[in-house]
Amino acid sequence: MNFLFAVLIGAIIGAGGWLAIRNYQRNAIWLAPVLGIGGAVLGSVAAALFGDSSAYGPWEAILQVVLAVVAVGALAVPVLRRASAVETAGK
């Protein structure tokens, strides 16, 4: 059940992240959701390693969301770097 929630959370965050950055950077439509799912699954594994019980708890959900956002946010780094370089070159 935890894996199912991780996939669901990651897919939702990934789809939202793809919608947020699609106008700034061209990526495959599947890339952000896959990174979100990977981050959420990693959050589930991290929660298990830190001693979270087998029941789905709030700490596991928090770790899933945070790591999914970080994974999808990694797609925005080149966009931010490119914008920063353009601003610096224009001065």
N, C-alpha and C positions, 0 to 999 in steps of 0.2 A: 504494500500500500504506500509506503514511503517513497518508493521508486516512482510510482504513478504520480504522486503529488509533485515530485521533483521534475518529472518530464512536463507536467502541466504548467507549473510555475515558470520553468525555463522557457517553454514555448511562448507563453504569454509575454514575458519580459523581452524575449528575443524579437517577437513580432513588433512589439511597441518600439523597441530600439531601432529596428530596421525602418519603421515608418518615420522615426525622428531623424535619421541620418541619410535617408535615401536621396534627398535632394542635394546633399553636399558631397556625397561620395558614392560611386557606383560599386556595389557589391552584389554578389549572387544573393538571390532572395532567400536561399536556405542557410546562408552563413550566420546571420545574427541569431535565428532560432536555435541552430545547432550549438553555437557558443553559449547561449542562454541555458539550454538543456544541460550541456556539459558543466557549466558553473553550478547549476542547481544540484546535479548529481554529486558533484564534488562537495557541495555544502552538506548533503545528506551523509556522505562518507565521513566528513570532518566531524559532524555531530555525533556519529557513532564512535569515532575515535576519542572524542572528548568525554564520552561516558553518558550521552543522552540515552534514555531508556528506549526500548523497542517501540513504544507508542509514539505516535506523531505528536511532537510537542512544539511549544513556541520557539525554543532555541533552534530547533532544526529548521523551522520555517524562516526564521530570521537569517540564519546562515545560508539557506538556499537563495533567498532573495538578494542578499548582499553579494554573494559570489556570482550569481547570474548577472546582476547589474555591472559588476566589475568586468566580467568576461565580455559582455556586449559593449560596454564602454571602451574596451580596448579597440574596437573598430573606429571610434571617433578620434583616437589619438592622431592618426595621420592628417585628419581634417584640421584639427587644432594646430598642429605643427605647420601645415601649409599656410593657414591664415596668419599665424605669427610671423612666418618668413616673408609673406607678402607685405605685412605692415612694417617690418624692419627694413625691407628693401626700398620701400616707398619714402623713408625718412631721409 
